[in-house]
Amino acid sequence: MHVYPLDAKTKEGNPFWSLPKRPPTPAVFDKENVLHQQLIASTACLSAAIFKIKIPSEQPRSAAFKIELAEMATKFKVPDFVPSDAEAQAIQADVDK
């Protein structure tokens, strides 16, 4: 969004964000949402398998385990994104080529 804001135009003057492109929107984590719980649990189990770490549950597919991981995830603070003007200019230069 830093490089291509909502009002960005193409070389032809058309809106950049027109179908099939859609602007990204932030996702807000909801520990009560079953889909969010499943995403967190699946990602944790996949990461554990990749790094050969024991999953701390005998039943990693259980609802209780997913709720426990979702609760843990709410305590994790993701740093705010700080856009880089230099990176944005590099991306724009690549696109202009």
PyMOL commands that set and color helices and strands:
alter all, ss='L'
color gray80, all
select helices_A, chain A and resi 34-50+63-74+85-96
alter helices_A, ss='H'
color red, helices_A
deselect
rebuild
show_as cartoon
